[in-house]
Amino acid sequence: MKPAYKVHKYGTTGDIDPLHLELFLNSLDGEVEAILPNLNRQYTPLGVYAYTNYLLIVERTKAVG
């Protein structure tokens, strides 16, 4: 049997709240395989800075069948 995967989009607005992220990760049934940040850039007169739009969380679940 091959493992099945689910991808969750954890949306953020600015900073990531570590407590809320921990609660979300602990509520998952399977194992977390990867956490991929989606980064964006903002250009300002003082320079460029990066921020996280959202996180993609890959969860390995039990295979069906």
Protein Blocks (a to p, Z undefined) as FASTA:
>chain_A
ZZdddddddddehjadfklmmmmmmmpmbdcfbdcddddddddfkbccdddfbdcddddd
ddeZZ
